[in-house]
Amino acid sequence: MTDARIAKLHGRRVWDSRGRPTVEVEAHLADGAIGRAIAPAGASTGQGEALDLRDGGPRFGGLDVHRAVGSVNDEIAPALLRLDTTDQEAVDRLLIDLDGTPDRSRLGGNAIVATSMALLHANAASADVPLWQHLAGGRPVRIPLPEIQIFGGGAHADRRVDVQDFMVVCPAAGSFSEALDWTAEIYRAAGSLMRKAGKAQGVADEGGFWPAFDSNEEALETLTRAIEAAGFTPSSQVGISLDVAASQFGSAGRYTLALDDRTLDTAALIDMLGGWIDQYPVLSVEDPVGEDDHEGMIEFTRRYGNRCQVIGDDYLVTNAKRVEAAATNGAANAVLVKPNQAGTVTEAHQALRAGKEAGFGTIVSARSGETEDVTVAHLSVGWDAGQLKVGSFTRSERMAKWNEVLRIEESLGDSAEFSGWSAFTFAGTEPSTTKP
């Protein structure tokens, strides 16, 4: 018989993919079940995100996490001891109330999200089912469409190009496994093209190529050529997904492009992005304008939301109320869901549900500062998100997530359903008009 009451919570200091300290929490339940989770960290962060608690001072640039680990061991653990974990929402509500701040800054968003996810894992282990199955609760699920970075820019590559992520999606693939196969070929082709052109400079934060392009358009052109060189048809088989992360280079309706050495207003930026949608096989655009540019988000969605996915990340910060407002105002048609951005698993799920209720596309996402933790892979399946964004197709903190979804897909056998084109909810993505 299971006993899902908390017997022990332990926080420890571990390391993320950027060589920075982060928080891991290990949860032990009374029946012997164990769950473990690690807090990630973002480089491009939006206003309204849950805040990590860092130590400050000279050590590791102020980024150490002894205070956050102390939050887990000295305050969270005693408060949650003997609590029944079968009600994740009640557990997370207690964590939120215990912290008592709107941004989780007292105990630390890193301490809270690691605890929330560790308890989720422990509860699934107590029920003796995989986490994705525990989350699904018997409801049908799809294997997500992967969104995979080929070139990294923006805050992930020291602004070598203005756009933060140049990614590919393979909606015409027949399975998750095949989508990864296609992406591997495209990644190889992109590397070959860059080396021949002398444009490769290294690897960006999330494992994509760190390019030496002279313009953002050169990146788009090269990526389109890589898709073709790998043997695929742009748009009908493989599309481009962009994370513009416009808040990183602009605010108050003014955007400064480092590569072009020019400043654009909102209208000019929207026109530029629209030109890219016209010229290249762009199926998805994330944060096309700044998080404070509400009218810009509405205008971009009005003009291009029937032709591509318009994702709110910094703009929505995994917040259900913001998603509902965006749906009312027509300010996006998809939401990025990051558990550590919201603060708890429950809040992340609320944002995803709000997106689904609005008819939005939903994408579960990792962060640039990642670890071997694979929670987001299970969330993307168990919540039937339809899409998963992890980073590139290199570096083990990224591949751990892709490989975990492969295992889930294999475990489902013939019943596995790959989301493919169904992941997109914007107009014009019907198979009859977009598949080859």
C-alpha positions in Angstrom: 0.0 0.0 0.0 1.3 3.4 -0.9 1.9 6.1 1.7 2.6 9.4 -0.2 3.3 11.5 2.9 6.7 13.3 2.9 9.2 11.6 5.1 12.2 13.7 4.1 13.2 16.6 1.9 16.8 17.4 1.2 18.3 20.3 -0.8 21.7 20.2 -2.3 23.9 22.4 -4.4 24.7 21.0 -7.9 25.9 22.6 -11.2 24.1 23.5 -14.4 25.3 23.5 -18.1 26.9 26.9 -17.8 29.0 25.8 -14.8 26.9 27.8 -12.3 25.5 26.5 -9.0 21.9 25.5 -8.9 19.5 23.7 -6.5 18.6 20.0 -6.5 15.9 18.7 -4.2 15.4 15.1 -3.2 12.1 14.0 -1.8 11.5 10.8 0.1 8.0 9.6 0.8 6.8 7.3 3.7 6.4 4.3 1.3 10.0 4.6 0.2 9.3 6.4 -3.1 12.0 8.9 -4.1 11.8 11.9 -6.4 14.5 14.2 -7.5 14.6 17.5 -9.6 17.0 20.3 -10.4 16.1 24.0 -11.0 17.2 25.4 -14.4 18.1 29.0 -15.0 17.4 31.3 -17.9 19.7 33.9 -19.6 16.8 35.7 -21.4 14.3 36.4 -18.7 11.0 38.3 -18.7 9.7 40.7 -16.1 7.3 38.9 -13.9 9.3 35.6 -13.7 9.8 33.9 -10.4 13.2 35.0 -9.2 16.1 32.8 -8.2 17.6 33.3 -4.8 21.4 33.8 -5.2 24.0 34.6 -2.6 25.5 37.7 -4.0 29.0 38.7 -3.2 32.2 37.9 -5.1 31.9 34.1 -5.2 30.9 32.8 -8.6 29.9 36.3 -9.7 27.3 36.4 -6.9 25.5 33.4 -8.4 26.0 30.8 -5.6 22.9 29.2 -4.1 23.7 28.4 -0.5 20.8 30.6 0.6 18.4 28.8 -1.7 19.6 25.4 -0.5 19.1 26.7 3.0 15.6 27.7 2.2 14.9 24.0 1.3 16.6 22.4 4.3 15.8 25.0 7.0 12.3 26.2 6.1 10.6 24.3 3.3 11.4 20.8 4.6 10.1 21.3 8.2 7.0 23.0 6.9 6.1 20.1 4.4 7.1 17.1 6.6 4.3 14.5 6.7 2.3 16.4 4.1 0.4 14.1 1.6 1.7 14.7 -1.9 -1.1 13.2 -3.9 -2.6 16.7 -4.3 0.1 18.6 -6.2 -2.0 21.8 -6.3 -2.2 21.8 -2.5 1.5 21.1 -2.1 2.3 24.0 -4.5 -0.1 26.3 -2.8 1.6 25.7 0.6 5.0 26.5 -1.1 3.6 29.7 -2.5 2.0 30.8 0.8 5.2 29.8 2.7 7.3 32.1 0.5 4.7 35.0 0.8 6.1 37.1 -2.1 4.6 37.6 -5.6 7.9 36.7 -7.3 9.1 33.9 -5.0 12.1 36.0 -4.0 12.1 35.2 -0.3 12.7 31.5 -0.4 13.9 31.6 -4.1 12.1 30.5 -7.2 15.0 28.0 -7.7 14.3 26.4 -4.3 10.6 26.3 -4.8 10.5 24.9 -8.4 13.0 22.2 -7.5 10.9 21.2 -4.6 7.6 21.2 -6.6 9.1 19.1 -9.3 10.8 16.7 -6.9 7.5 16.0 -5.1 5.8 15.5 -8.5 8.4 12.8 -9.3 8.1 11.2 -5.9 4.3 11.0 -6.2 4.6 9.3 -9.6 7.2 6.9 -8.2 4.8 6.2 -5.3 2.1 5.2 -7.8 4.7 3.1 -9.7 4.0 4.8 -13.1 6.2 6.9 -15.4 5.8 10.6 -14.7 4.2 11.4 -18.0 1.5 8.7 -17.3 0.9 10.1 -13.8 0.3 13.5 -15.3 -1.9 12.2 -18.1 -4.2 10.5 -15.6 -5.6 8.2 -18.3 -6.3 11.0 -20.9 -4.9 10.5 -24.4 -1.6 12.2 -25.1 0.6 13.0 -28.2 4.3 12.8 -28.5 5.5 16.4 -29.0 6.8 18.1 -32.1 10.4 19.1 -31.2 11.6 22.6 -31.8 15.4 22.4 -32.1 18.0 25.2 -32.3 20.5 25.1 -35.1 22.0 28.6 -34.7 22.2 30.4 -31.3 22.3 34.2 -31.1 21.1 37.0 -28.8 21.7 36.4 -25.1 22.8 32.8 -25.9 25.7 33.9 -28.1 26.8 37.3 -26.9 24.6 39.0 -29.5 26.6 37.8 -32.4 23.3 37.9 -34.3 20.3 39.7 -32.9 17.7 36.9 -33.1 18.2 34.5 -30.1 17.3 31.2 -31.7 17.2 30.0 -35.3 15.4 26.6 -35.0 13.8 23.9 -37.1 10.6 22.0 -36.7 9.7 18.9 -38.7 5.9 18.6 -38.7 5.8 16.3 -41.7 7.9 13.7 -39.9 6.0 10.5 -39.1 7.3 10.2 -35.5 9.4 11.9 -32.9 12.2 9.6 -33.7 12.0 10.5 -37.4 11.9 14.2 -36.5 15.1 13.8 -34.6 16.7 12.0 -37.6 15.7 14.8 -39.9 17.1 17.4 -37.5 20.4 15.6 -37.2 20.8 15.7 -40.9 20.0 19.4 -41.0 22.4 20.2 -38.2 25.2 18.4 -40.0 24.4 20.2 -43.3 24.3 23.6 -41.5 27.7 22.9 -39.9 29.2 21.9 -43.3 27.8 25.1 -44.9 29.2 27.3 -42.1 32.6 25.7 -42.2 32.9 26.1 -46.0 32.0 29.7 -45.7 34.3 30.3 -42.7 31.3 31.3 -40.5 31.5 28.9 -37.6 32.8 30.4 -34.3 31.9 27.8 -31.8 28.9 26.6 -29.8 26.2 28.8 -28.2 24.6 28.4 -24.7 22.1 25.8 -25.8 24.4 23.8 -28.1 23.6 25.4 -31.5 26.3 26.8 -33.7 27.7 30.2 -32.7 27.7 31.9 -36.1 29.8 34.7 -37.6 27.0 35.9 -39.9 27.0 39.4 -41.2 23.2 39.7 -40.9 20.2 38.0 -39.5 19.1 37.4 -43.0 22.3 35.4 -43.7 21.4 33.1 -40.9 17.9 32.5 -42.3 19.3 32.0 -45.8 21.9 29.5 -44.5 19.3 27.6 -42.5 17.0 27.3 -45.5 19.9 26.0 -47.6 20.8 23.5 -44.8 17.2 22.2 -44.9 17.5 21.7 -48.7 21.0 20.3 -48.5 19.8 17.7 -46.1 17.2 16.6 -48.7 14.0 18.2 -47.3 11.5 20.6 -48.7 11.3 23.9 -46.8 7.8 24.8 -45.5 6.0 21.6 -46.6 8.3 19.2 -44.6 10.6 21.3 -42.4 10.0 24.9 -41.2 12.0 27.5 -39.4 11.1 28.7 -35.9 12.5 32.0 -34.6 12.9 33.2 -31.0 13.4 36.9 -31.6 13.6 37.7 -27.9 13.0 41.3 -28.8 13.1 42.5 -25.2 16.9 41.8 -25.3 17.5 44.5 -27.8 14.6 47.0 -27.3 12.0 48.5 -25.1 9.4 51.2 -25.3 8.9 50.5 -29.0 12.5 51.1 -30.0 14.7 48.3 -31.1 18.5 48.5 -31.8 19.9 45.8 -34.1 23.6 45.3 -33.4 24.4 43.7 -36.8 22.7 46.4 -38.8 23.7 49.2 -36.5 20.3 50.8 -36.7 17.3 51.4 -34.5 13.7 50.5 -35.6 10.4 51.4 -34.2 7.7 48.8 -33.7 6.2 49.2 -37.1 9.5 48.8 -38.9 10.5 45.7 -36.8 7.1 44.1 -37.6 7.7 44.9 -41.3 11.2 43.4 -41.2 9.9 40.2 -39.5 7.0 40.0 -42.0 9.5 40.2 -44.8 11.2 37.2 -43.4 7.9 35.3 -43.2 7.3 36.1 -46.8 10.8 35.1 -48.0 11.7 32.1 -45.8 9.9 29.0 -44.5 9.1 30.5 -41.1 6.3 28.6 -39.2 6.8 30.1 -35.7 7.9 33.4 -34.2 8.5 33.8 -30.5 8.5 37.3 -28.8 8.6 39.2 -32.0 8.5 42.5 -30.1 9.3 43.5 -26.5 7.4 42.2 -23.5 6.3 45.8 -22.8 5.0 46.3 -26.4 1.4 45.2 -26.1 0.2 47.0 -29.2 3.1 45.5 -31.1 2.1 42.0 -30.1 -1.5 42.6 -31.1 -0.5 44.1 -34.5 2.0 41.3 -35.3 -0.5 38.7 -34.4 -3.2 40.5 -36.5 -1.0 40.6 -39.5 0.8 37.2 -39.4 -1.1 35.1 -36.8 -2.9 33.2 -39.6 0.4 32.3 -41.3 2.6 31.4 -38.4 2.6 30.6 -34.7 3.1 33.7 -32.6 4.5 32.7 -29.2 4.5 34.7 -26.0 7.5 33.9 -23.7 8.8 37.0 -22.0 5.5 38.5 -22.9 3.4 35.9 -21.0 5.9 34.5 -18.5 4.0 31.2 -18.0 1.2 33.2 -16.3 -2.4 32.0 -16.8 -3.9 35.5 -16.4 -1.6 36.9 -19.0 -2.5 34.1 -21.4 -6.2 34.9 -20.9 -5.6 38.6 -21.5 -3.5 37.9 -24.6 -6.3 35.7 -26.0 -8.9 38.4 -25.3 -6.7 41.0 -27.0 -5.5 38.9 -29.9 -1.9 39.4 -28.8 -0.5 35.9 -29.5 -1.7 32.4 -30.6 0.7 30.3 -28.6 2.3 30.2 -25.1 5.7 28.9 -24.0 5.5 27.1 -20.7 8.5 27.1 -18.4 8.0 25.6 -14.9 10.7 27.8 -13.3 9.3 30.9 -14.9 6.0 30.3 -13.2 7.5 29.1 -9.9 5.6 25.8 -9.4 4.4 22.8 -11.5 0.8 23.8 -10.8 1.2 27.4 -12.0 2.9 26.2 -15.2 0.0 23.8 -15.8 -2.5 26.5 -15.2 -0.8 28.6 -17.9 -0.8 25.7 -20.3 -4.5 25.0 -19.7 -5.4 28.6 -20.2 -3.6 28.4 -23.6 -5.5 25.3 -24.6 -8.8 26.8 -23.6 -8.0 29.9 -25.8 -7.1 27.7 -28.8 -3.4 28.5 -28.5 -0.5 26.3 -29.4 1.3 25.1 -26.2 5.1 24.5 -26.0 6.8 23.2 -22.9 10.3 24.6 -22.7 13.6 24.1 -21.0 16.0 27.0 -20.2 19.4 28.0 -21.4 21.0 27.1 -18.1 20.0 23.4 -18.0 20.9 20.1 -16.3 20.4 16.4 -16.8 16.9 16.8 -15.3 14.2 15.5 -17.7 11.1 16.8 -16.1 10.1 18.9 -19.1 10.1 15.9 -21.4 7.5 14.2 -19.2 5.4 17.4 -18.9 5.3 17.9 -22.6 3.8 14.4 -23.1 1.7 14.1 -19.9 0.1 17.5 -20.5 -0.3 16.8 -24.2 1.4 20.1 -25.0 2.0 19.2 -28.6 5.4 20.8 -28.7 8.7 20.7 -26.8 11.6 23.3 -27.0 14.8 22.2 -25.3 17.7 23.8 -27.3 19.9 22.2 -29.8 20.9 18.7 -30.9 24.2 18.6 -29.0 25.2 18.7 -25.4 24.0 16.1 -23.0 21.8 18.4 -20.9 19.8 18.9 -24.2 20.0 15.3 -25.5 18.9 13.9 -22.1 15.4 15.5 -22.8 15.2 14.4 -26.5 16.3 10.9 -25.5 13.7 10.7 -22.7 10.9 11.4 -25.2 12.3 8.7 -27.5 12.0 6.2 -24.6 8.4 7.4 -23.9 7.5 7.0 -27.6 9.0 3.6 -27.7 7.1 2.5 -24.6 3.8 3.5 -26.2 4.6 1.3 -29.2 1.9 1.3 -32.0 -0.3 3.5 -29.8 2.2 6.4 -29.9 0.7 9.4 -31.7 3.2 12.1 -33.0 1.7 15.6 -32.9 3.3 16.7 -36.2 1.1 19.3 -37.9 -1.6 19.1 -35.2 0.8 20.9 -32.8 0.0 24.1 -34.7 -3.3 25.8 -34.1 -2.9 28.8 -36.4 -4.9 29.0 -39.6 -3.4 27.6 -42.8 -1.8 24.5 -41.3 -4.3 21.9 -42.5 -2.5 18.9 -43.9 -4.2 19.3 -47.3 -2.5 22.7 -47.8 0.8 22.3 -46.1 2.0 18.7 -46.2 3.9 17.5 -49.3 
